[in-house]
């Protein structure tokens, strides 16, 4: 298939920096603007990726993360705090965040943990509390120069950063830490920061007002608690508050009005996490793209047709098949997007 050939060759060019291309590519200048740089803008739709998708890979440095992104042919990302802050010199976190997120997810989805898991979660949370204080002190003194340096490194490789997700925006965070997160995001070139919706109107008001002060939009992410009106209070509080919509979780929550939500709120959607989940009737599974119930092709086609400006952010959450890895699976997701927009 031509689209597959284009994607694979474009990815190879991005990794190897090849100076030649097949003749059939010369008629597609938008795809080959620079042979050694990725370009995932497809028919007006920015296909992006949250770097959380590469969490299973051993090297989580900013340099390695950039290489993963390039290998996938992706030119714009939502950057997790870890790679950026480690690059900037942040003290190392003693907590295995993959284990912590896994326990929290199991507790959220299953409703309970075993006694050993409860103890493990409590111990990890205690370590996180101590580390959070150390991290806050570092954030208060780091400045923006390291983030500007990281932005330059990514931009020179053909990758822009449209969103930043550090753990700096919690309800108990002081204003100075929130300001740090927003200033760092601006230094990275991001248009918005993202966080889990706090389900607290006082806090979303606070974040929205600080967003106005620092010139930074705030995208609130949801899981299966998402509804058609989930973001309404935050949106009414500030023009800087917006949606970090998760289309897959919305489907898994059992809603059938996803397209209507996007049509209504497209001007306030800052970015959209894209994954293929099943409806409750089909088990709520998180599946390889094309096997679930999220109408990904229709979503992308609607974005292209209506010239919606928010990016479609690939979030790899389905189980990686044996013999594969996160890079290969994200590449499949990119290819799915390209084929959907052909």
HUCOR-V719847 format. One record per pair of residues at least 24 apart in sequence whose C-alpha atoms are under 8 Angstrom apart, sorted by the first residue. I is the first residue (numbers start at 1). J is the second residue. D is the distance in whole Angstrom. If there is no record, write none. Layout:
I/J/D ; I/J/D
This chain:
3/335/8 ; 3/338/7 ; 3/339/6 ; 3/342/8 ; 4/335/7 ; 4/339/8 ; 7/73/8 ; 7/335/7 ; 10/35/7 ; 10/38/7 ; 10/73/7 ; 11/38/7 ; 11/70/7 ; 11/71/6 ; 11/72/6 ; 11/73/5 ; 12/71/7 ; 13/37/8 ; 14/38/6 ; 14/70/6 ; 14/71/7 ; 14/73/7 ; 15/67/8 ; 15/70/7 ; 15/71/6 ; 36/157/8 ; 37/70/7 ; 37/75/8 ; 37/157/6 ; 37/158/5 ; 37/159/8 ; 38/70/6 ; 38/73/5 ; 38/74/6 ; 38/75/5 ; 38/158/6 ; 38/159/7 ; 39/73/6 ; 39/74/6 ; 39/75/5 ; 39/158/8 ; 40/73/6 ; 40/74/5 ; 40/75/5 ; 40/76/7 ; 40/334/8 ; 41/75/8 ; 42/338/7 ; 42/341/7 ; 43/304/6 ; 43/341/7 ; 44/304/6 ; 44/307/7 ; 45/300/7 ; 45/303/7 ; 45/304/6 ; 45/307/8 ; 45/308/8 ; 45/309/7 ; 45/311/7 ; 45/312/7 ; 46/76/7 ; 46/309/8 ; 46/310/7 ; 46/311/5 ; 46/312/6 ; 47/74/7 ; 47/75/8 ; 47/76/7 ; 47/311/6 ; 47/312/5 ; 47/313/6 ; 47/314/7 ; 47/334/7 ; 47/337/8 ; 48/74/6 ; 48/75/7 ; 48/76/5 ; 48/77/5 ; 48/78/7 ; 48/311/6 ; 48/312/6 ; 48/313/4 ; 48/314/6 ; 49/74/7 ; 49/76/7 ; 49/77/5 ; 49/78/6 ; 49/312/8 ; 49/313/5 ; 49/314/4 ; 49/315/6 ; 50/77/6 ; 50/78/4 ; 50/79/6 ; 50/80/7 ; 50/313/6 ; 50/314/6 ; 50/315/6 ; 51/77/7 ; 51/78/6 ; 51/79/5 ; 51/80/6 ; 52/79/8 ; 52/80/6 ; 52/315/7 ; 52/316/8 ; 53/314/8 ; 53/315/5 ; 53/316/5 ; 53/317/7 ; 53/326/7 ; 53/330/8 ; 54/316/8 ; 54/326/6 ; 54/327/7 ; 55/98/7 ; 56/326/7 ; 57/325/8 ; 57/326/7 ; 61/86/7 ; 61/87/7 ; 62/86/8 ; 62/87/6 ; 62/150/8 ; 66/154/7 ; 66/159/8 ; 68/327/6 ; 70/157/8 ; 70/159/8 ; 71/327/7 ; 71/331/8 ; 72/327/6 ; 72/328/8 ; 72/330/6 ; 72/331/5 ; 72/334/7 ; 73/331/7 ; 73/334/8 ; 74/159/7 ; 74/334/8 ; 75/158/6 ; 75/159/4 ; 75/160/6 ; 76/159/5 ; 76/160/5 ; 76/161/6 ; 76/162/7 ; 77/159/7 ; 77/160/6 ; 77/161/5 ; 77/162/6 ; 77/163/7 ; 77/313/7 ; 78/161/6 ; 78/162/6 ; 78/163/4 ; 78/164/6 ; 78/165/7 ; 78/313/7 ; 79/161/7 ; 79/163/6 ; 79/164/5 ; 79/165/6 ; 80/164/6 ; 80/165/5 ; 80/166/6 ; 81/164/7 ; 81/165/5 ; 81/166/4 ; 81/167/7 ; 82/166/7 ; 84/147/7 ; 84/150/7 ; 87/146/7 ; 87/150/8 ; 88/142/8 ; 88/146/5 ; 88/147/7 ; 90/135/7 ; 90/138/7 ; 90/139/8 ; 91/134/8 ; 91/135/7 ; 91/138/8 ; 93/131/7 ; 94/127/7 ; 94/131/8 ; 95/124/6 ; 95/127/7 ; 95/128/7 ; 100/124/7 ; 136/177/6 ; 139/177/7 ; 139/180/6 ; 140/176/7 ; 140/177/7 ; 140/180/7 ; 143/180/8 ; 143/184/8 ; 144/183/7 ; 144/184/6 ; 144/187/6 ; 145/187/8 ; 147/184/6 ; 147/187/6 ; 147/188/6 ; 148/187/5 ; 148/188/6 ; 150/188/7 ; 151/187/7 ; 151/188/5 ; 151/189/7 ; 160/189/7 ; 161/188/6 ; 161/189/6 ; 161/190/5 ; 162/189/7 ; 162/190/4 ; 162/191/5 ; 162/192/7 ; 163/190/5 ; 163/191/6 ; 163/192/5 ; 163/193/5 ; 163/194/7 ; 164/190/6 ; 164/192/7 ; 164/193/5 ; 164/194/6 ; 165/193/6 ; 165/194/5 ; 165/195/6 ; 166/195/8 ; 167/195/8 ; 169/195/7 ; 169/207/8 ; 170/198/8 ; 171/198/7 ; 171/203/6 ; 178/207/8 ; 178/210/8 ; 179/210/7 ; 179/214/7 ; 182/211/7 ; 182/214/7 ; 182/216/6 ; 183/214/7 ; 185/216/8 ; 186/216/7 ; 191/216/6 ; 191/217/6 ; 192/216/6 ; 192/217/4 ; 192/218/5 ; 192/219/7 ; 192/270/7 ; 193/217/6 ; 193/218/5 ; 193/219/6 ; 194/218/6 ; 194/219/5 ; 194/220/6 ; 194/221/7 ; 194/244/7 ; 195/219/7 ; 195/220/5 ; 195/221/6 ; 196/220/6 ; 196/221/5 ; 196/222/6 ; 197/221/5 ; 197/222/6 ; 201/233/7 ; 201/234/7 ; 204/234/6 ; 204/237/8 ; 204/241/8 ; 205/234/7 ; 205/237/6 ; 205/238/7 ; 207/241/8 ; 208/234/8 ; 208/237/7 ; 208/238/5 ; 208/239/7 ; 208/240/5 ; 208/241/5 ; 209/238/7 ; 209/240/8 ; 211/240/6 ; 211/241/8 ; 212/238/8 ; 212/239/8 ; 212/240/6 ; 216/240/7 ; 217/241/6 ; 217/242/7 ; 218/242/6 ; 218/243/8 ; 219/243/5 ; 219/244/5 ; 219/269/8 ; 219/270/6 ; 219/271/8 ; 220/244/5 ; 220/245/7 ; 221/245/6 ; 221/246/7 ; 222/246/6 ; 222/249/8 ; 223/249/5 ; 223/250/7 ; 224/249/5 ; 224/250/6 ; 224/252/6 ; 224/253/5 ; 225/253/7 ; 226/250/6 ; 226/253/7 ; 227/255/7 ; 228/257/8 ; 228/258/8 ; 228/261/6 ; 235/268/8 ; 241/268/8 ; 242/268/5 ; 242/269/6 ; 242/270/6 ; 243/268/6 ; 243/269/5 ; 243/270/6 ; 243/271/7 ; 243/272/8 ; 244/269/6 ; 244/270/6 ; 244/271/5 ; 244/272/6 ; 244/273/7 ; 245/269/7 ; 245/271/7 ; 245/272/5 ; 245/273/6 ; 246/272/6 ; 246/273/5 ; 246/274/6 ; 246/275/8 ; 247/272/7 ; 247/273/6 ; 247/274/6 ; 247/275/7 ; 247/294/7 ; 248/273/7 ; 248/274/6 ; 248/275/5 ; 248/276/6 ; 248/277/5 ; 248/278/8 ; 248/294/6 ; 249/277/7 ; 251/277/7 ; 251/278/7 ; 251/279/6 ; 251/293/7 ; 251/294/6 ; 252/277/6 ; 252/278/6 ; 252/279/5 ; 252/280/6 ; 252/284/5 ; 252/285/8 ; 253/279/7 ; 253/280/7 ; 254/279/6 ; 254/280/6 ; 259/299/7 ; 266/308/7 ; 266/310/8 ; 267/308/8 ; 269/310/6 ; 270/310/5 ; 270/311/8 ; 271/310/5 ; 271/311/5 ; 271/312/6 ; 271/313/7 ; 272/310/7 ; 272/311/6 ; 272/312/5 ; 272/313/6 ; 273/312/6 ; 273/313/5 ; 273/314/6 ; 273/315/6 ; 274/312/6 ; 274/313/6 ; 274/314/5 ; 274/315/6 ; 275/314/7 ; 275/315/6 ; 275/316/7 ; 275/317/7 ; 286/317/7 ; 286/318/5 ; 286/319/8 ; 287/318/5 ; 287/319/8 ; 288/318/6 ; 289/333/7 ; 289/336/7 ; 297/337/7 ; 297/340/5 ; 297/341/7 ; 300/337/7 ; 300/340/7 ; 300/341/7 ; 301/340/7 ; 301/341/6 ; 304/341/8
